[in-house]
């Protein structure tokens, strides 16, 4: 399965996601953000980038979130 970085450009927050496609990666990002904040910016291709970074085995989902890694 493909690995993507989904980045909210205004804030710089990046989610590292395993998903089948770019659209799936954006959907997973929105689902991850939904409990904690507004999802509209993450749905907007003008405000977010989805970059393919490789492939790997495992189930789809958020692998890391740059916001939760900060101390």
KAPE-V296629 format. One record per residue. N is the residue number from 1. OMEGA is omega in degrees with one decimal (NA if undefined). Layout:
N_OMEGA, N_OMEGA
//
This chain:
1_-176.0, 2_175.5, 3_-178.0, 4_165.5, 5_174.6, 6_-173.1, 7_171.7, 8_-170.1, 9_179.8, 10_-177.0, 11_-176.0, 12_-179.7, 13_-178.5, 14_172.8, 15_175.8, 16_-168.5, 17_170.5, 18_-177.4, 19_-178.8, 20_-176.7, 21_179.5, 22_179.3, 23_177.7, 24_179.7, 25_178.5, 26_179.0, 27_178.8, 28_177.4, 29_180.0, 30_178.7, 31_-179.8, 32_-177.1, 33_-171.6, 34_-177.9, 35_-172.5, 36_-177.1, 37_-178.9, 38_-177.9, 39_-176.2, 40_179.5, 41_-179.6, 42_176.5, 43_-172.7, 44_179.5, 45_176.2, 46_-176.5, 47_-179.5, 48_174.2, 49_174.1, 50_-177.6, 51_173.6, 52_-179.4, 53_178.8, 54_177.9, 55_-179.0, 56_-179.5, 57_175.0, 58_-179.0, 59_177.5, 60_177.5, 61_178.8, 62_179.0, 63_176.0, 64_178.7, 65_-176.1, 66_179.9, 67_-179.1, 68_178.3, 69_-178.7, 70_177.4, 71_NA
//
